Amino acid sequence: MANTAASNTTLMANAIRALAMDAVQQANSGHPGAPMGMADIAVALWNRHLRHNPANPQWADRDRFVLSNGHGSMLIYALLHLTGYDLPMAELKNFRQLHSKTPGHPEVGITPGVETTTGPLGQGITNAVGLALAEKMLAKEFNIDAHKIVDHYTYVFLGDGCLMEGISHEAASLAGAWKLNKLIAIYDDNGISIDGQVAPWFADNTAQRFEAYGWNVVGPVDGHDVDAVDAAIAKAKLSTDKPTLVIAKTHIGKGSPNRANTAKAHGEPLGAEEIKLTRESIGWAHEPFVIPQEVYADWDAKAAGASQEAAWDERFEAYATAHPELAAEFLRRMAGVLPADFAQTAVDAVVAAHTKGETVASRKASQIALEAFTAAVPELLGGSADLTGSNLTNTKSTPAFRVEADGSSNGGRHINYGVREFGMAAIMNGVALHGGYIPYGGTFLTFSDYSRNAIRMAALMKQRVIHVFTHDSIGLGEDGPTHQSIEHVASLRLIPGLDVWRPADTTETAVAWTMAIASATRPSVLALSRQNLPYAPKTAVEDISKGGYVLSEPADAGLKKKARGVIIATGSEVQLALHAQASLAAQGIPVRVVSMPCTSVFDRQDAKYKQSVLPAGLPRVAVEMGVTDGWWKYGCAAVVGIDSYGESAPAPVLFKHFGFTTENVVDTVKVALGIAKLKGGKR
């Protein structure tokens, strides 16, 4: 029987190798080396440990699998096809082609069974930390006595490239601190990357590195010995207080006589002749994309998956009988549905902010809104990259998350991520992908650059992740140009699928939070001020949610005339626009002020609404403490902005130095209206 089992595992692994090299060859593009090298590891995990149901990829208590080295996408596509997911052979033949379910890198929402979009190296393992964190926190919150409805593992495959990326250090350090014992990472230690043997530039002692993080380390083991990998995973699952790294020594492109163990196997097709030789070398006599029925039978996970899910359903039914309210709450949160009273909570928060009309920094207005939302929406999971007292992301309802020496946690809902902005952003993506929580996290806006690729990935994956970026302009003053955001809001607005809110006061901030929490398929950014912002009186509160609205007409400034122009402003500059409007009104010049807290939301409104806010024929001047480029799309005649770096000085001095004064805005509007000349006699 042992010989038969060994023979079966060899055939199962070779099926992956064959599908990988055939699909890459047909596409004339892709990465065959990793799938061929990791095929035996995949047999050990997917055939002997992974709890999943191909018929229901969204089963709540399934194990999560992340292919962090996402360039090896044919590995997961082969596994999904072979185990019985809705991924027919036609899709594998269509690898990397337009509108296929097998894109070049795995994409969540495109391929059934793919848990996260991977490819930017290091982010997959970091997403996995988020997945494992969500599992740990949900287990603490919902598991009662003997009822364990949240009890699954997160498995990750990763390679040298993931470990070289700095984000992997951030993520692994946090995983150790949080004692995520349900996280098991399997390192494909093949020593090869695109540039060749990694030894000259990757000399880390990986085992000691992870031990220092507080991980278990198992191995090195022979990554081509299925039984050895199986035993290593079984050992990892015994851990009660540490995540585990299994180090598996492999040969990239295993089976290829001339490409194995070379960089040539990494990212290009093997070629017809080498594929022929590989088939002979591994004893695979079948035509391209042909898998014998006995191999399909060995891989088929549908019956086992159905049985595992049925057993969980039984446990959940008993749980629901004993704890009906908790069971309903768990199902609601895993479905991503907001509490039934969320709409009223949002209205109350906005009305309270509108009624009080406080003069506070928008970062403080954010915390005020969060006090209401975190009390009413238990899935809100906050955090900050070591700037909690500055970002104000903590509330009375969100005590700090802490883990004891034995691995138990206190159920807190505010994460101290430490100085790890990129790690925080990608971990939040993993938390959102898992389900059960809506993550938000804070840092300074200028440090959004550290987080940017993870923010982009959230937008690509359509995940509800909220970034709280404070200290949003030169208004932070003496800290100087290293900390003063200039291009950041504009660059974030360029990310498709991301909503960037820059609210002007307490009411706009409450609306921004309402929209961000309700936005089930888009991440959001809240760009918030450190300096206090006066409340801007308004009548059409409901229009804030449209991203841009008429805040003040000439009559509101005491001039009963039809507007001759429009000042568009965001955030702290809305007050400057209102002062300029009043000054112009005193001179008999009527202008409208439009507050535009979110350009992308405004751009999605219908043409009639946009025309009502920005009528054709009225000259427009935009005012924002940042680069000017993004405002020209609104047909502005001029933009009062900053196209240079800031300076270190008190905020009022900087405002005057960079032209953010009532006088300069007034002069700019006059020039745009053709009733004044530019300085120097130019029009």
C-alpha distance (Angstrom), angle and dihedral (degrees) to the residues before:
residue distance angle dihedral
M1 . . .
A2 3.81 . .
N3 3.80 91.4 .
T4 3.79 91.0 47.9
A5 3.79 91.1 50.0
A6 3.79 90.8 49.2
S7 3.78 90.1 49.3
N8 3.79 91.0 50.0
T9 3.78 93.5 51.1
T10 3.80 90.4 49.7
L11 3.80 91.1 52.9
M12 3.79 91.1 46.1
A13 3.80 91.5 52.1
N14 3.78 92.5 44.5
A15 3.80 90.2 53.4
I16 3.81 87.3 61.3
R17 3.80 91.4 47.5
A18 3.79 92.1 49.8
L19 3.80 94.7 47.5
A20 3.80 91.4 46.9
M21 3.78 96.4 50.9
D22 3.82 93.2 41.1
A23 3.80 95.2 49.6
V24 3.80 93.4 46.1
Q25 3.77 90.8 47.5
Q26 3.81 92.8 49.7
A27 3.79 91.3 48.3
N28 3.81 90.2 43.1
S29 3.78 83.9 -139.7
G30 3.77 138.6 76.5
H31 3.78 146.0 63.5
P32 3.82 116.4 -69.4
G33 3.82 97.6 165.5
A34 3.81 100.8 76.1
P35 3.82 96.7 46.0
M36 3.80 90.9 47.9
G37 3.80 92.1 47.2
M38 3.80 95.7 44.6
A39 3.79 98.3 42.0
D40 3.81 94.6 104.0
I41 3.80 92.1 47.5
A42 3.80 87.7 51.9
V43 3.81 91.1 53.2
A44 3.79 91.0 52.8
L45 3.81 94.8 49.3
W46 3.79 103.3 34.8
N47 3.79 97.5 38.7
R48 3.79 99.6 40.0
H49 3.80 110.6 24.4
L50 3.79 117.1 14.1
R51 3.82 113.2 102.5
H52 3.79 107.8 -152.0
N53 3.77 140.6 130.1
P54 3.81 116.4 -136.3
A55 3.81 89.1 -161.0
N56 3.81 91.4 58.6
P57 3.82 113.5 29.9
Q58 3.83 89.5 176.2
W59 3.82 97.2 57.8
A60 3.80 102.2 144.2
D61 3.81 98.4 -133.6
R62 3.79 98.5 42.3
D63 3.77 119.5 128.0
R64 3.79 111.6 -103.2
F65 3.79 119.6 -127.2
V66 3.80 122.2 -163.5
L67 3.79 124.9 -171.4
S68 3.79 97.1 -156.8
N69 3.80 92.6 177.8
G70 3.78 87.1 62.9
H71 3.80 95.4 173.9
G72 3.81 84.6 78.8
S73 3.80 88.6 66.3
M74 3.79 94.8 141.9
L75 3.80 86.7 70.2
I76 3.79 93.4 64.3
Y77 3.80 93.3 37.5
A78 3.80 90.3 53.7
L79 3.80 90.9 47.7
L80 3.79 93.7 48.6
H81 3.79 91.8 48.0
L82 3.80 95.0 45.9
T83 3.80 96.2 45.8
G84 3.80 93.6 51.7
Y85 3.80 110.3 -96.0
D86 3.78 120.5 147.3
L87 3.78 92.2 -88.4
P88 3.80 108.3 112.9
M89 3.78 124.4 -161.3
A90 3.80 89.3 -103.4
E91 3.80 88.2 68.6
L92 3.81 92.0 51.9
K93 3.79 88.6 51.1
N94 3.79 86.7 52.0
F95 3.81 93.0 54.5
R96 3.81 113.6 159.1
Q97 3.81 93.2 0.6
L98 3.79 128.3 130.5
H99 3.83 114.4 -72.7
S100 3.80 94.0 -4.3
K101 3.79 122.5 141.9
T102 3.80 87.7 -124.9
P103 3.81 106.3 67.7
G104 3.78 121.7 175.6
H105 3.79 92.0 -93.2
P106 3.83 124.1 25.4
E107 3.80 113.2 -89.1
V108 3.78 124.4 -164.9
G109 3.79 111.7 -128.9
I110 3.79 92.2 26.2
T111 3.80 102.0 67.7
P112 3.82 121.1 38.3
G113 3.79 109.1 -120.6
V114 3.80 96.8 26.3
E115 3.82 107.6 122.1
T116 3.81 99.9 -169.7
T117 3.76 140.9 5.0
T118 3.79 109.3 -103.2
G119 3.76 137.4 178.2
P120 3.81 105.2 97.9
L121 3.79 93.4 93.0
G122 3.78 119.7 -117.2
Q123 3.78 94.3 23.3
G124 3.80 95.0 87.7
I125 3.79 93.9 58.9
T126 3.81 87.9 44.9
N127 3.81 91.9 50.7
A128 3.80 86.1 50.4
V129 3.80 90.3 55.9
G130 3.82 86.7 54.8
L131 3.80 91.4 48.7
A132 3.80 91.2 50.4
L133 3.81 91.8 45.3
A134 3.80 90.5 53.2
E135 3.82 90.3 49.8
K136 3.81 91.5 51.0
M137 3.79 93.8 47.6
L138 3.80 95.1 44.8
A139 3.81 90.4 48.5
K140 3.81 89.3 53.9
E141 3.78 91.4 48.0
F142 3.81 101.6 42.7
N143 3.80 110.4 22.1
I144 3.81 108.5 95.8
D145 3.81 122.9 -172.2
A146 3.80 108.4 -53.2
H147 3.80 93.4 -9.1
K148 3.82 106.7 101.9
I149 3.77 108.1 175.9
V150 3.81 93.6 152.9
D151 3.79 107.8 54.8
H152 3.78 116.5 126.7
Y153 3.79 142.2 120.7
T154 3.76 133.3 -118.7
Y155 3.81 113.6 -141.4
V156 3.78 125.0 -167.7
F157 3.78 133.9 -169.1
L158 3.79 112.8 -157.7
G159 3.77 139.5 163.2
D160 3.77 142.5 -155.1
G161 3.80 92.5 -74.8
C162 3.81 93.1 57.6
L163 3.78 90.6 50.6
M164 3.79 92.5 49.5
E165 3.80 93.2 54.3
G166 3.79 111.3 94.0
I167 3.79 92.6 -131.3
S168 3.80 90.0 68.2
H169 3.82 88.7 64.4
E170 3.81 91.1 52.4
A171 3.79 92.7 47.8
A172 3.80 97.9 43.1
S173 3.80 91.6 48.1
L174 3.80 91.2 54.0
A175 3.81 93.1 44.3
G176 3.79 88.8 56.2
A177 3.80 93.1 46.2
W178 3.80 90.3 49.7
K179 3.82 92.3 46.3
L180 3.80 93.3 -132.4
N181 3.79 96.6 -174.0
K182 3.81 92.2 170.0
L183 3.83 89.6 65.0
I184 3.81 115.2 94.4
A185 3.80 119.6 177.9
I186 3.79 122.0 -169.6
Y187 3.80 113.4 -156.1
D188 3.79 116.2 -149.4
D189 3.81 96.3 -144.9
N190 3.80 101.6 -169.1
G191 3.80 98.6 136.5
I192 3.81 94.4 -133.4
S193 3.79 132.8 111.4
I194 3.80 133.9 161.3
D195 3.79 92.8 -74.9
G196 3.80 93.7 49.0
Q197 3.80 132.8 -108.3
V198 3.82 106.6 19.0
A199 3.80 96.2 -150.9
P200 3.84 95.4 98.3
W201 3.82 92.8 55.9
F202 3.81 105.0 21.7
A203 3.77 107.5 53.5
D204 3.82 98.5 145.7
N205 3.76 119.7 137.1
T206 3.79 92.0 -126.8
A207 3.80 95.7 -172.4
Q208 3.80 93.2 53.4
R209 3.78 90.8 43.2
F210 3.80 92.7 57.2
E211 3.79 93.1 41.5
A212 3.80 87.0 55.7
Y213 3.82 89.0 53.6
G214 3.81 89.5 56.1
W215 3.80 97.9 -101.4
N216 3.77 130.2 136.9
V217 3.78 111.2 -117.9
V218 3.79 119.9 -154.0
G219 3.76 120.3 -170.7
P220 2.90 151.1 -48.5
V221 3.79 87.3 -116.8
D222 3.78 129.8 173.6
G223 3.79 102.7 -90.9
H224 3.79 90.4 -156.3
D225 3.81 93.6 56.7
V226 3.79 104.4 86.8
D227 3.79 93.1 -166.3
A228 3.82 92.1 51.4
V229 3.81 92.0 50.8
D230 3.81 90.0 45.0
A231 3.81 90.2 53.9
A232 3.81 91.6 47.1
I233 3.80 91.7 53.3
A234 3.81 90.8 47.0
K235 3.79 89.1 52.5
A236 3.81 91.1 48.9
K237 3.80 90.6 53.7
L238 3.80 90.5 59.8
S239 3.80 91.3 68.2
T240 3.79 115.2 109.6
D241 3.81 100.1 178.5
K242 3.80 110.6 24.1
P243 3.79 139.8 55.4
T244 3.79 114.2 -121.8
L245 3.78 135.0 -131.2
V246 3.79 115.1 -159.9
I247 3.79 110.7 -160.7
A248 3.81 110.3 -151.0
K249 3.80 119.5 -173.7
T250 3.80 109.9 -143.8
H251 3.78 143.3 164.4
I252 3.79 113.9 -118.9
G253 3.80 110.4 -127.2
K254 3.81 91.8 13.2
G255 3.77 111.6 -165.1
S256 3.77 96.0 30.9
P257 3.82 107.1 113.0
N258 3.82 96.0 -152.9
R259 3.81 104.6 22.9
A260 3.83 103.7 43.2
N261 3.82 113.2 110.9
T262 3.80 92.6 15.5
A263 3.79 134.9 104.7
K264 3.82 87.5 -121.0
A265 3.81 88.1 73.9
H266 3.79 92.6 56.8
G267 3.77 108.5 73.5
E268 3.78 114.2 2.6
P269 3.80 138.2 63.5
L270 3.78 116.1 -85.6
G271 3.78 92.3 -129.5
A272 3.79 128.6 -120.9
E273 3.80 95.9 -83.9
E274 3.81 94.4 48.0
I275 3.80 91.1 46.9
K276 3.81 88.9 53.7
L277 3.81 89.9 51.2
T278 3.80 91.1 46.2
R279 3.79 91.9 52.7
E280 3.79 88.9 53.1
S281 3.81 92.1 45.3
I282 3.81 94.9 53.4
G283 3.79 95.5 34.9
W284 3.80 95.4 -116.0
A285 3.79 105.7 151.1
H286 3.80 98.4 173.0
E287 3.78 128.5 109.4
P288 3.82 120.2 -106.1
F289 3.82 112.9 -67.1
V290 3.81 92.8 7.6
I291 3.81 116.5 127.3
P292 3.83 120.4 -177.1
Q293 3.77 115.7 -118.9
E294 3.80 92.4 -121.1
V295 3.81 89.3 59.1
Y296 3.80 90.7 49.6
A297 3.80 87.9 50.7
D298 3.80 92.2 52.9
W299 3.80 91.6 49.3
D300 3.81 98.5 41.2
A301 3.82 109.1 119.1
K302 3.80 99.3 171.9
A303 3.81 97.9 99.0
A304 3.80 94.4 43.0
G305 3.81 90.7 45.2
A306 3.79 93.1 50.2
S307 3.80 90.1 49.4
Q308 3.81 92.8 49.1
E309 3.78 92.9 48.6
A310 3.81 91.5 45.8
A311 3.80 89.8 53.5
W312 3.80 89.6 51.1
D313 3.81 90.8 47.7
E314 3.79 88.0 55.8
R315 3.79 91.4 50.9
F316 3.78 91.4 46.7
E317 3.81 91.5 50.4
A318 3.80 89.6 54.9
Y319 3.80 89.2 46.9
A320 3.80 91.6 50.2
T321 3.79 90.1 51.3
A322 3.78 91.9 51.3
H323 3.81 97.4 37.5
P324 3.82 109.1 19.2
E325 3.80 96.5 166.2
L326 3.78 93.5 50.3
A327 3.80 91.0 46.8
A328 3.80 91.8 52.4
E329 3.80 90.6 46.6
F330 3.81 91.5 50.9
L331 3.80 92.4 50.9
R332 3.81 91.7 47.0
R333 3.76 93.7 51.2
M334 3.79 96.0 44.2
A335 3.81 87.8 51.7
G336 3.81 89.9 54.7
V337 3.80 93.0 -122.4
L338 3.79 116.4 148.1
P339 3.83 120.4 -127.2
A340 3.78 114.8 -79.5
D341 3.79 91.4 -114.3
F342 3.82 95.2 48.9
A343 3.80 93.7 104.8
Q344 3.79 91.3 54.1
T345 3.80 91.3 44.7
A346 3.79 89.0 53.5
V347 3.79 92.6 48.7
D348 3.80 91.2 48.3
A349 3.82 91.8 49.0
V350 3.80 92.5 49.7
V351 3.81 93.7 44.5
A352 3.80 91.3 48.8
A353 3.80 91.4 50.2
H354 3.80 91.4 45.2
T355 3.80 93.8 47.6
K356 3.79 96.6 47.5
G357 3.79 93.5 44.9
E358 3.79 91.5 -167.6
T359 3.77 125.6 -171.2
V360 3.79 101.3 -128.7
A361 3.79 137.5 129.8
S362 3.79 111.2 -86.1
R363 3.82 88.2 -119.2
K364 3.83 86.8 61.9
A365 3.80 90.6 43.7
S366 3.80 85.9 54.3
Q367 3.80 92.0 54.5
I368 3.80 90.5 48.0
A369 3.80 90.1 53.8
L370 3.79 91.2 44.5
E371 3.78 91.5 55.5
A372 3.80 87.8 64.2
F373 3.79 96.8 39.8
T374 3.82 98.7 45.3
A375 3.80 89.9 50.3
A376 3.80 91.8 52.0
V377 3.82 100.8 34.7
P378 3.82 108.7 51.9
E379 3.80 93.0 -175.0
L380 3.80 92.3 66.9
L381 3.81 105.2 112.1
G382 3.79 113.7 -169.3
G383 3.75 135.4 -165.3
S384 3.77 148.5 149.9
A385 3.79 138.6 -146.4
D386 3.82 94.1 -115.7
L387 3.80 92.7 -59.1
T388 3.78 102.5 94.8
G389 3.80 93.9 132.7
S390 3.80 90.5 50.8
N391 3.81 100.4 38.7
L392 3.82 92.3 41.6
T393 3.80 92.7 -146.6
N394 3.82 94.1 144.7
T395 3.81 123.9 91.5
K396 3.79 138.9 177.4
S397 3.82 89.1 -96.2
T398 3.81 94.7 52.4
P399 3.80 112.9 63.6
A400 3.80 116.1 -176.5
F401 3.81 116.6 -80.6
R402 3.80 110.6 -117.4
V403 3.81 133.6 178.5
E404 3.81 123.9 -151.2
A405 3.80 126.5 -138.7
D406 3.80 91.4 -97.6
G407 3.82 91.7 54.8
S408 3.80 96.8 -103.2
S409 3.79 118.4 132.4
N410 3.78 135.5 -147.3
G411 3.80 99.5 -129.0
G412 3.81 94.3 -113.1
R413 3.81 119.0 163.1
H414 3.80 102.6 -151.4
I415 3.79 118.5 79.6
N416 3.80 123.0 -150.6
Y417 3.80 99.0 -150.8
G418 3.79 94.0 177.2
V419 3.80 119.7 -141.7
R420 3.80 92.8 -31.7
E421 3.81 109.6 114.3
F422 3.82 97.2 162.6
G423 3.79 92.3 44.1
M424 3.81 91.0 48.7
A425 3.80 92.1 52.0
A426 3.81 95.0 49.0
I427 3.81 93.2 42.6
M428 3.80 88.7 53.3
N429 3.82 87.7 53.3
G430 3.80 88.7 55.5
V431 3.80 92.3 48.0
A432 3.81 90.6 51.7
L433 3.80 91.9 46.9
H434 3.79 91.8 52.4
G435 3.78 93.2 54.8
G436 3.77 130.8 -137.3
Y437 3.80 96.8 83.2
I438 3.79 139.7 61.5
P439 3.80 104.9 -146.5
Y440 3.78 125.8 -151.1
G441 3.78 127.9 175.4
G442 3.76 138.3 179.0
T443 3.78 142.7 -140.3
F444 3.81 136.8 137.0
L445 3.80 115.2 -63.6
T446 3.78 92.9 -121.1
F447 3.81 89.1 60.0
S448 3.79 91.2 57.2
D449 3.80 83.5 94.9
Y450 3.80 87.8 72.5
S451 3.80 89.7 53.1
R452 3.77 98.5 39.0
N453 3.79 102.0 106.2
A454 3.80 91.9 48.7
I455 3.81 89.8 48.7
R456 3.79 88.2 52.0
M457 3.81 89.9 49.8
A458 3.82 90.7 52.2
A459 3.79 88.8 53.8
L460 3.80 92.1 46.6
M461 3.81 90.1 49.8
K462 3.84 93.1 43.5
Q463 3.80 93.2 -127.1
R464 3.80 126.6 164.6
V465 3.81 99.6 -120.4
I466 3.80 122.1 146.8
H467 3.81 124.0 -151.8
V468 3.79 118.2 -161.8
F469 3.81 107.8 -157.9
T470 3.79 114.6 -178.0
H471 3.82 132.8 -178.3
D472 3.78 88.5 51.3
S473 3.82 104.6 176.6
I474 3.79 149.3 8.5
G475 3.80 83.3 -65.4
L476 3.80 89.0 93.2
G477 3.79 86.2 72.6
E478 3.77 122.8 -175.3
D479 3.82 96.8 37.3
G480 3.77 85.4 78.9
P481 3.80 136.9 -155.4
T482 3.82 96.0 -33.8
H483 3.80 88.6 66.5
Q484 3.80 102.3 27.4
S485 3.78 113.5 99.2
I486 3.78 114.4 -133.8
E487 3.80 109.7 148.8
H488 3.80 98.2 19.0
V489 3.80 103.1 91.8
A490 3.80 91.3 44.5
S491 3.80 92.7 48.3
L492 3.80 92.6 48.2
R493 3.80 89.7 50.9
L494 3.81 87.3 59.6
I495 3.82 92.4 65.0
P496 3.82 107.7 100.0
G497 3.79 113.5 -125.7
L498 3.81 95.3 19.9
D499 3.80 122.3 114.4
V500 3.80 113.9 -149.7
W501 3.81 114.7 -162.6
R502 3.80 121.1 -166.4
P503 3.81 103.6 178.3
A504 3.80 123.9 -161.9
D505 3.80 101.2 -151.0
T506 3.79 146.8 -11.3
T507 3.79 95.5 -64.1
E508 3.77 95.6 48.5
T509 3.81 89.4 46.6
A510 3.81 92.2 53.5
V511 3.80 90.1 49.1
A512 3.80 90.7 48.0
W513 3.80 90.4 54.2
T514 3.80 90.6 47.2
M515 3.78 91.3 53.0
A516 3.80 94.3 44.4
I517 3.81 93.7 51.1
A518 3.80 92.2 45.2
S519 3.80 93.0 47.8
A520 3.80 99.6 99.5
T521 3.81 97.2 175.3
R522 3.80 104.1 33.0
P523 3.80 133.7 62.7
S524 3.79 117.3 -131.6
V525 3.78 138.6 -149.7
L526 3.79 124.5 -152.9
A527 3.81 110.6 -160.4
L528 3.80 106.6 -161.6
S529 3.78 137.5 -175.2
R530 3.78 129.8 -119.4
Q531 3.81 92.4 -156.3
N532 3.80 122.1 73.9
L533 3.81 117.0 -94.4
P534 3.82 121.9 -157.2
Y535 3.76 116.9 -126.4
A536 3.80 113.2 -99.0
P537 3.84 111.6 -139.4
K538 3.78 111.6 -126.2
T539 3.77 139.4 169.7
A540 3.82 104.0 -163.9
V541 3.80 100.1 61.4
E542 3.80 91.5 156.8
D543 3.80 90.9 62.5
I544 3.81 92.7 63.9
S545 3.79 88.4 79.2
K546 3.81 88.6 63.1
G547 3.78 90.2 69.3
G548 3.80 96.5 -118.0
Y549 3.78 131.9 36.4
V550 3.78 144.5 161.8
L551 3.78 104.8 -86.0
S552 3.79 100.3 173.7
E553 3.79 135.3 10.6
P554 3.84 123.4 -159.2
A555 3.81 89.1 -98.7
D556 3.79 89.8 60.6
A557 3.80 86.7 59.3
G558 3.81 91.6 49.9
L559 3.80 99.1 -96.7
K560 3.80 116.8 113.8
K561 3.77 97.4 -156.8
K562 3.77 134.5 107.9
A563 3.79 113.8 -93.4
R564 3.80 115.9 -96.7
G565 3.79 94.5 -170.2
V566 3.79 145.2 4.8
I567 3.78 131.4 -120.9
I568 3.83 111.8 -157.3
A569 3.80 116.1 -161.9
T570 3.79 141.6 164.2
G571 3.77 136.5 -157.7
S572 3.78 117.5 -20.4
E573 3.80 91.3 -1.2
V574 3.80 92.4 67.5
Q575 3.81 89.0 80.0
L576 3.79 89.4 51.0
A577 3.81 89.3 52.4
L578 3.81 90.9 50.9
H579 3.82 91.7 50.4
A580 3.81 89.9 49.6
Q581 3.80 90.3 48.9
A582 3.82 90.5 52.7
S583 3.80 91.5 48.1
L584 3.79 91.5 49.1
A585 3.82 90.9 47.4
A586 3.78 89.3 54.6
Q587 3.80 86.8 56.8
G588 3.81 91.8 49.1
I589 3.81 94.4 -104.6
P590 3.82 112.5 130.3
V591 3.82 118.8 -151.8
R592 3.78 135.1 165.5
V593 3.81 122.4 -129.8
V594 3.79 117.3 -142.7
S595 3.78 119.4 -168.0
M596 3.79 111.1 -152.6
P597 3.81 108.7 -174.6
C598 3.82 93.4 166.1
T599 3.79 121.7 26.2
S600 3.82 96.0 -173.0
V601 3.80 93.1 53.9
F602 3.80 90.2 46.9
D603 3.80 90.5 49.3
R604 3.82 89.7 55.5
Q605 3.82 92.9 58.0
D606 3.79 119.7 102.1
A607 3.78 120.6 -90.3
K608 3.81 93.5 -108.0
Y609 3.80 93.1 58.1
K610 3.79 94.0 44.5
Q611 3.80 89.9 49.9
S612 3.80 90.5 51.3
V613 3.80 90.8 55.0
L614 3.80 98.0 39.5
P615 3.82 105.9 26.7
A616 3.78 117.3 -158.3
G617 3.77 114.3 -104.5
L618 3.80 97.3 29.7
P619 3.83 112.7 112.9
R620 3.78 111.9 -121.3
V621 3.79 131.4 -148.1
A622 3.82 120.6 -171.8
V623 3.79 122.8 -153.3
E624 3.80 121.1 -163.4
M625 3.80 134.1 138.0
G626 3.77 94.7 -120.3
V627 3.78 144.3 62.8
T628 3.78 114.2 -36.9
D629 3.81 101.4 -140.6
G630 3.80 99.1 93.7
W631 3.79 95.2 55.1
W632 3.78 98.9 61.6
K633 3.82 90.4 76.6
Y634 3.81 87.5 73.0
G635 3.79 90.8 61.8
C636 3.78 94.1 -107.2
A637 3.78 118.2 179.3
A638 3.80 89.0 -153.2
V639 3.79 140.8 -0.5
V640 3.78 125.8 -148.6
G641 3.78 100.5 -150.3
I642 3.80 144.7 114.9
D643 3.79 123.7 -91.7
S644 3.80 95.0 173.8
Y645 3.78 135.9 57.4
G646 3.79 120.9 -81.9
E647 3.78 131.2 -110.1
S648 3.78 137.3 -124.8
A649 3.81 109.6 -104.9
P650 3.82 140.0 101.3
A651 3.80 111.6 -60.6
P652 3.83 96.9 -112.7
V653 3.80 89.9 53.7
L654 3.79 90.7 50.3
F655 3.80 93.5 48.5
K656 3.78 90.1 55.8
H657 3.81 93.7 42.2
F658 3.81 93.2 53.1
G659 3.79 96.0 41.7
F660 3.78 100.3 -105.2
T661 3.78 92.9 140.6
T662 3.75 132.8 117.8
E663 3.80 90.1 -116.2
N664 3.80 94.3 54.5
V665 3.80 93.8 47.1
V666 3.81 90.1 47.8
D667 3.82 91.4 50.1
T668 3.81 91.1 47.3
V669 3.82 91.8 51.5
K670 3.80 91.5 48.7
V671 3.79 90.7 53.2
A672 3.81 90.6 48.1
L673 3.81 89.8 51.5
G674 3.78 91.1 49.6
I675 3.82 94.9 -118.8
A676 3.80 96.7 110.1
K677 3.75 138.7 34.1
L678 3.75 129.7 -121.3
K679 3.76 114.9 -104.0
G680 3.78 110.0 -84.1
G681 3.79 92.8 38.2
K682 3.81 94.9 -78.3
R683 3.78 121.2 134.6
